[in-house]
Amino acid sequence: METLLLHIFTSQWILFFVVCALLLLATDAGFRLGLRLHHKRDDARKGQIGGVQGAILGLLALLLGFTFSMSAGRYEGRRSLVLEEANAIGTTYLRAALLSEGHQVAVEDLLRQYVDARVDFYEVGEDRAKQIEVERTTAALQARLWEHAVAAAKQAPTPITASFISSLNDTIDADASRVNALRTHVPGAVWLLVVLVSLCGCCISGYSAGSSGLRNGFTSWVLPVMIAVVITFIVDLDRPRGGMVGISQQPMLDLRDSLRSPRQ
């Protein structure tokens, strides 16, 4: 069950059709229930529907706004981390020139490989096997870079070497920050609440139309489809590796291009 839910949430098209189908079914069920009230001509109960419908749809709008705010904040954070990591790696590369020649050449070569690994880190998408492979490659490169930092510090324990070690530490920390940011999503309980309130909103809208005895095109399919589109977009924003809304890797790509040729 957990695997099925994960697959649904990592494919925006499957998510859209599943949510859309559920909302359309809820609307149709509400309409059929409303027809019973229409045939009974219970005007007192009909008068209560509008208030309940407005309250539920208002609650839904509040929840969607709250969820969008959470997703947008995480999206902006992930985008900022790409630039921060690119800057950290670039600074480390520049400070590598302060090391002795033996360490400098090796560190610069490792950093070029490291940038390639960080680009791959995003491009593998939601493929968990490839993610693990890239993370292992990244960890191995970090270990080798740190070995050079330790050796350089023992060879020349100076403030210049310390500045290189500080920038390398920032580079390693940036990797941990990006991994954590991509693993952090809107809690599942929030999505469950959003879907439940959406179902109630569509059901009460269909019920309102049924109580009048007339199908309304907006209520029957426009409203459910629009809600499904909004939910899908927010999920897509919250999971940028597998959807249409991606995070630009241009800072990292620019850095890779600038590091391809060794210093003269």
C-alpha positions in Angstrom: 0.0 0.0 0.0 2.8 2.4 0.9 4.6 1.6 -2.4 1.4 2.3 -4.3 0.9 5.7 -2.6 4.5 6.6 -3.3 4.2 5.7 -6.9 1.0 7.8 -7.2 2.7 10.9 -5.6 5.8 10.6 -7.8 3.8 10.7 -11.0 1.9 13.9 -11.5 -0.3 12.4 -14.2 -1.4 9.4 -12.2 -2.0 11.7 -9.2 -4.1 14.1 -11.3 -6.3 11.3 -12.8 -6.8 9.6 -9.4 -7.7 12.8 -7.6 -9.9 14.0 -10.5 -11.7 10.6 -10.6 -12.4 10.7 -6.8 -13.7 14.2 -6.9 -15.9 13.6 -9.9 -17.3 10.5 -8.2 -17.9 12.5 -5.0 -19.7 15.2 -7.0 -21.9 12.7 -8.7 -22.7 10.9 -5.5 -23.7 14.3 -3.9 -25.9 15.1 -6.8 -27.8 11.8 -6.6 -28.3 12.3 -2.9 -29.5 15.9 -3.6 -32.1 14.6 -6.0 -33.8 12.9 -3.1 -34.2 16.2 -1.3 -35.5 17.8 -4.5 -38.2 15.2 -4.8 -39.2 15.7 -1.2 -39.5 19.4 -1.7 -37.9 20.1 1.7 -37.3 23.8 1.5 -36.1 24.1 5.1 -33.2 21.7 4.5 -32.5 23.3 1.1 -31.9 26.6 2.8 -29.1 25.2 4.9 -27.1 23.8 2.0 -25.7 27.1 0.8 -24.2 28.0 4.2 -22.6 24.6 4.6 -21.3 24.6 1.1 -19.7 28.0 1.5 -18.1 27.0 4.8 -16.5 23.8 3.4 -15.3 25.5 0.2 -13.9 28.3 2.3 -12.0 25.8 4.5 -10.7 24.0 1.3 -9.4 27.3 0.0 -7.6 28.0 3.3 -6.1 24.5 3.3 -4.9 24.8 -0.3 -3.4 28.2 0.4 -1.6 26.9 3.5 -0.3 23.8 1.6 0.8 25.9 -1.4 2.7 28.2 1.0 4.5 25.2 2.6 5.5 23.8 -0.8 6.5 27.1 -2.3 8.7 27.8 0.8 10.5 24.5 0.4 10.9 25.0 -3.4 12.6 28.4 -2.8 14.8 26.9 -0.2 15.9 24.1 -2.5 16.6 26.6 -5.3 18.8 28.7 -3.0 20.7 25.7 -1.9 21.8 25.0 -5.4 23.5 28.4 -5.7 25.0 28.1 -2.2 26.5 24.7 -3.0 27.9 26.0 -6.3 29.5 29.0 -4.5 30.9 26.7 -1.8 32.5 24.3 -4.4 33.8 27.3 -6.4 35.4 28.8 -3.3 37.0 25.5 -2.4 38.4 25.2 -5.9 40.0 28.6 -5.8 41.5 28.0 -2.4 43.0 24.7 -3.6 45.6 26.9 -5.4 47.0 27.8 -2.0 47.9 24.2 -1.3 51.2 22.6 -2.3 51.4 21.4 -5.9 50.9 17.8 -5.1 47.7 18.4 -3.3 46.5 21.2 -5.5 46.3 19.1 -8.7 44.6 16.2 -7.1 42.1 18.3 -5.2 41.2 20.3 -8.4 40.6 17.0 -10.3 38.5 15.6 -7.5 36.4 18.8 -7.3 35.7 18.6 -11.1 34.4 15.0 -10.5 32.5 16.2 -7.5 30.6 18.8 -9.5 29.6 16.2 -12.1 28.3 14.0 -9.2 26.3 16.9 -7.8 24.7 17.6 -11.2 23.9 13.9 -11.5 22.4 14.0 -7.9 19.5 16.1 -9.3 19.2 14.6 -12.8 18.6 11.0 -11.6 15.2 12.1 -10.5 13.1 9.8 -8.4 15.0 6.6 -9.3 16.0 5.5 -5.8 18.7 3.0 -7.0 20.4 5.8 -9.0 20.1 8.2 -6.0 21.9 5.7 -3.8 24.7 5.2 -6.4 25.2 9.0 -6.7 25.2 9.5 -3.0 27.9 6.8 -2.6 30.0 8.5 -5.3 29.6 11.8 -3.6 30.6 10.3 -0.2 33.6 8.7 -1.7 34.8 11.9 -3.3 34.2 13.8 0.0 36.4 11.2 1.8 39.2 11.6 -0.7 39.0 15.4 -0.5 39.1 15.3 3.2 42.2 13.0 3.1 44.0 15.6 1.1 42.8 18.4 3.5 44.2 16.4 6.5 47.5 15.7 4.8 47.8 19.3 3.8 47.1 20.5 7.3 49.8 18.1 8.7 52.2 19.2 6.1 51.6 23.0 6.5 49.4 23.8 9.6 48.9 27.5 8.5 45.9 29.9 8.4 46.0 29.5 4.6 45.5 25.7 4.8 42.8 26.3 7.5 40.9 28.6 5.0 40.9 25.7 2.5 39.6 23.3 5.1 36.9 25.7 6.1 35.6 26.1 2.5 35.8 22.3 2.0 33.7 21.8 5.2 31.1 24.3 3.8 31.0 22.2 0.6 30.3 19.0 2.5 27.7 20.7 4.6 26.0 22.0 1.5 25.6 18.5 0.2 23.9 17.4 3.5 21.6 20.4 3.3 20.5 19.7 -0.3 19.9 16.0 0.5 17.8 16.9 3.5 15.8 19.6 1.6 14.9 17.1 -1.2 13.7 14.6 1.3 11.6 17.0 3.3 8.0 17.2 2.0 4.6 18.4 3.0 3.4 15.8 5.7 1.1 13.1 4.5 -1.5 14.0 7.2 -1.8 17.4 5.5 -2.4 15.8 2.1 -5.0 13.5 3.6 -6.8 16.4 5.1 -6.7 18.3 1.8 -8.2 15.4 -0.1 -10.9 14.7 2.5 -12.0 18.3 2.5 -11.9 18.4 -1.3 -14.2 15.3 -1.4 -16.6 17.0 1.0 -16.6 20.2 -0.9 -17.3 18.5 -4.2 -20.0 16.3 -2.6 -21.8 19.2 -1.0 -21.6 21.2 -4.3 -23.1 18.2 -6.1 -25.7 17.9 -3.3 -26.6 21.5 -3.8 -27.1 21.1 -7.5 -29.1 17.9 -7.0 -31.4 19.6 -4.5 -32.3 22.1 -7.2 -33.0 19.2 -9.7 -30.6 20.6 -12.3 -27.1 19.5 -13.2 -24.7 22.4 -13.3 -21.7 22.1 -15.6 -19.4 24.1 -13.3 -20.4 22.0 -10.3 -20.4 18.7 -12.1 -16.9 18.8 -13.7 -15.2 22.2 -13.8 -14.9 22.6 -10.0 -13.6 19.0 -9.4 -11.1 19.3 -12.3 -9.9 22.7 -11.1 -9.3 21.4 -7.5 -7.5 18.3 -8.9 -5.3 20.6 -11.0 -4.4 22.8 -8.0 -3.6 19.8 -5.8 -1.5 18.2 -8.5 0.5 21.5 -9.0 1.2 21.8 -5.3 2.4 18.2 -5.1 4.5 18.8 -8.2 6.0 21.9 -6.5 6.7 19.9 -3.4 8.5 17.1 -5.4 10.6 18.9 -8.0 12.7 16.0 -9.0 9.9 14.0 -10.7 7.5 16.6 -12.0 7.0 19.4 -14.5 8.2 22.1 -12.0 11.9 21.6 -11.7 14.7 23.4 -10.0 17.2 25.1 -12.2 20.7 23.6 -12.0 22.2 26.4 -14.0 24.6 27.6 -11.2 26.1 24.1 -11.0 26.2 23.8 -14.7 28.0 27.1 -15.1 30.5 26.0 -12.4 31.1 22.7 -14.2 31.9 24.5 -17.4 34.3 26.9 -15.6 36.2 24.0 -14.0 36.5 21.7 -17.0 39.9 23.3 -18.0 42.6 23.0 -15.4 44.2 26.2 -14.2 47.1 27.4 -16.3 
